[in-house]
Amino acid sequence: MKNFNYKNASNTKEATKLFSNKAAFLAGGMTLLPAIKLRLAAYSDLVNIKKIKSLSGIKVSNKSVKIGSTTTHATVALSKEIKKTIPSLATLAEGIGDPQVRNRGTIGGSIANNDPAADYPSACLALNATIHTSKRKISADKFFKGMFETDLKKGELIEVIEFEVPEKASYAKFPNPASRYAIVGVYVAQLKKEVRVAVTGVESCVFRCKKLEEALSNNFSTSAIDNINISSKGFNSDIHASADYRAHIIKVMAKKAVSTC
Ligand SMILES: Cc1cc2nc3c(=O)[nH]c(=O)nc-3n(C[C@H](O)[C@H](O)[C@H](O)COP(=O)(O)OP(=O)(O)OC[C@H]3O[C@@H](n4cnc5c(N)ncnc54)[C@H](O)[C@@H]3O)c2cc1C
């Protein structure tokens, strides 16, 4: 069904109030609108959240970077403050899709959608992010549940994504040449207390790679990755790459990320 009521929210309270049982929040529309057009999804109401000023923008401190949920990928890619504090996050945003997608798509829409090949979920996991919603704060470790599935409840609005500022971090992506979605993406972060490594594009949901984390915690260098055996069990296998190939590329991307930290 392509018929729906279109509603504009001017603040977060209004957005959650306007949300009915069969509604969806509309951010950049880069996923939502094609899904409706292709009849993969149907809603009674779309609640546009792009006009809510408090949801957009970037705040940087020594410890964290807070990004409003409707901040576009282009804004993150071009942000001088992010380039200074977490340059790998700006690089990640710069590598999403094409200029049209980057100018419309938002960080909140990306993580709410939780596409198995999306880039931002890996940054959230590796940078120990906290997702601030209209109801609570959720750690990234608990947020990403499965394919296109998150811990968000109906009508729960993502307001801010807060990233820990790492000592060093880098994201390396082996992109699908058409869409730029990750065939394999590896985000490596050396945080104050731990090393975190998140992998996207490889399973039905982004995940942390414990083997890489352990190896890099002992020795943060590309050579630490050489002897790791990454099993391809459960990995995606499709026209773009077999499961074994993806397992191989994880190591290649992890080395690339470590060497560019
Ligand atoms: C051609 C193309 C190429 C792309 N390439 C890449 C790529 O290389 N890498 C990548 O990571 N992504 C890629 N994307 C995805 C894109 O970057 C968007 O991030 C993504 O489509 C969703 O963001 P959006 O703001 O458009 O959300 P929308 O489409 O508006 O919404 C998506 C979902 O999130 C929900 N939602 C949105 N905002 C919120 C919120 N604040 N709180 C709660 N729920 C919310 C909506 O209700 C909907 O269910 C691509 C998309 C296209 C069309």
The ligand as an SDF file (V2000), in Angstrom:
LIG
                    3D

 53 58  0  0  0  0  0  0  0  0999 V2000
   21.9690    3.7450   -3.5640 C   0  0  0  0  0  0  0  0  0  0  0  0
   22.2410    3.6210   -2.0930 C   0  0  0  0  0  0  0  0  0  0  0  0
   23.5390    3.3180   -1.6640 C   0  0  0  0  0  0  0  0  0  0  0  0
   23.8120    3.1820   -0.3060 C   0  0  0  0  0  0  0  0  0  0  0  0
   25.0750    2.8840    0.0740 N   0  0  0  0  0  0  0  0  0  0  0  0
   25.3490    2.7200    1.3830 C   0  0  0  0  0  0  0  0  0  0  0  0
   26.6660    2.4100    1.8150 C   0  0  0  0  0  0  0  0  0  0  0  0
   27.6220    2.3120    1.0470 O   0  0  0  0  0  0  0  0  0  0  0  0
   26.8640    2.2310    3.1540 N   0  0  0  0  0  0  0  0  0  0  0  0
   25.8340    2.3750    4.0820 C   0  0  0  0  0  0  0  0  0  0  0  0
   26.0750    2.2060    5.2680 O   0  0  0  0  0  0  0  0  0  0  0  0
   24.6000    2.7100    3.6880 N   0  0  0  0  0  0  0  0  0  0  0  0
   24.3190    2.8890    2.3750 C   0  0  0  0  0  0  0  0  0  0  0  0
   23.0620    3.2410    2.0050 N   0  0  0  0  0  0  0  0  0  0  0  0
   22.0300    3.4870    3.0680 C   0  0  0  0  0  0  0  0  0  0  0  0
   21.9230    4.9940    3.3770 C   0  0  0  0  0  0  0  0  0  0  0  0
   23.1630    5.4530    3.7230 O   0  0  0  0  0  0  0  0  0  0  0  0
   20.9840    5.4120    4.5700 C   0  0  0  0  0  0  0  0  0  0  0  0
   21.6980    5.5510    5.7380 O   0  0  0  0  0  0  0  0  0  0  0  0
   19.9660    4.4850    4.8790 C   0  0  0  0  0  0  0  0  0  0  0  0
   19.2720    4.2800    3.6570 O   0  0  0  0  0  0  0  0  0  0  0  0
   18.9310    4.9570    5.9500 C   0  0  0  0  0  0  0  0  0  0  0  0
   19.0570    6.3020    6.3450 O   0  0  0  0  0  0  0  0  0  0  0  0
   17.8900    7.3470    6.1110 P   0  0  0  0  0  0  0  0  0  0  0  0
   18.2080    8.5730    6.8980 O   0  0  0  0  0  0  0  0  0  0  0  0
   17.6480    7.5430    4.6630 O   0  0  0  0  0  0  0  0  0  0  0  0
   16.6510    6.6330    6.8340 O   0  0  0  0  0  0  0  0  0  0  0  0
   15.1620    6.3570    6.3400 P   0  0  0  0  0  0  0  0  0  0  0  0
   15.1660    5.6530    5.0360 O   0  0  0  0  0  0  0  0  0  0  0  0
   14.3250    7.5830    6.4550 O   0  0  0  0  0  0  0  0  0  0  0  0
   14.7220    5.3510    7.5120 O   0  0  0  0  0  0  0  0  0  0  0  0
   15.2520    4.0400    7.5910 C   0  0  0  0  0  0  0  0  0  0  0  0
   14.6220    3.3250    8.8060 C   0  0  0  0  0  0  0  0  0  0  0  0
   15.0710    3.9000   10.0130 O   0  0  0  0  0  0  0  0  0  0  0  0
   13.9750    4.4200   10.7860 C   0  0  0  0  0  0  0  0  0  0  0  0
   14.4740    5.6610   11.3980 N   0  0  0  0  0  0  0  0  0  0  0  0
   15.0540    6.7020   10.7550 C   0  0  0  0  0  0  0  0  0  0  0  0
   15.4860    7.6110   11.6440 N   0  0  0  0  0  0  0  0  0  0  0  0
   15.1610    7.1390   12.8820 C   0  0  0  0  0  0  0  0  0  0  0  0
   15.3460    7.6200   14.2120 C   0  0  0  0  0  0  0  0  0  0  0  0
   15.9600    8.7860   14.4660 N   0  0  0  0  0  0  0  0  0  0  0  0
   14.8810    6.8690   15.2380 N   0  0  0  0  0  0  0  0  0  0  0  0
   14.2710    5.6720   15.0120 C   0  0  0  0  0  0  0  0  0  0  0  0
   14.0580    5.1620   13.7750 N   0  0  0  0  0  0  0  0  0  0  0  0
   14.4960    5.8880   12.7290 C   0  0  0  0  0  0  0  0  0  0  0  0
   12.8520    4.6160    9.7800 C   0  0  0  0  0  0  0  0  0  0  0  0
   11.5710    4.5750   10.3710 O   0  0  0  0  0  0  0  0  0  0  0  0
   13.0860    3.4410    8.8370 C   0  0  0  0  0  0  0  0  0  0  0  0
   12.5770    2.2680    9.4070 O   0  0  0  0  0  0  0  0  0  0  0  0
   22.7650    3.3710    0.6480 C   0  0  0  0  0  0  0  0  0  0  0  0
   21.4610    3.6970    0.2220 C   0  0  0  0  0  0  0  0  0  0  0  0
   21.1960    3.8130   -1.1270 C   0  0  0  0  0  0  0  0  0  0  0  0
   19.7950    4.1740   -1.5510 C   0  0  0  0  0  0  0  0  0  0  0  0
  1  2  1  0
  2  3  1  0
  2 52  2  0
  3  4  2  0
  4  5  1  0
  4 50  1  0
  5  6  2  0
  6  7  1  0
  6 13  1  0
  7  8  2  0
  7  9  1  0
  9 10  1  0
 10 11  2  0
 10 12  1  0
 12 13  2  0
 13 14  1  0
 14 15  1  0
 14 50  1  0
 15 16  1  0
 16 17  1  0
 16 18  1  0
 18 19  1  0
 18 20  1  0
 20 21  1  0
 20 22  1  0
 22 23  1  0
 23 24  1  0
 24 25  2  0
 24 26  1  0
 24 27  1  0
 27 28  1  0
 28 29  2  0
 28 30  1  0
 28 31  1  0
 31 32  1  0
 32 33  1  0
 33 34  1  0
 33 48  1  0
 34 35  1  0
 35 36  1  0
 35 46  1  0
 36 37  1  0
 36 45  1  0
 37 38  2  0
 38 39  1  0
 39 40  1  0
 39 45  2  0
 40 41  1  0
 40 42  2  0
 42 43  1  0
 43 44  2  0
 44 45  1  0
 46 47  1  0
 46 48  1  0
 48 49  1  0
 50 51  2  0
 51 52  1  0
 52 53  1  0
M  END
$$$$
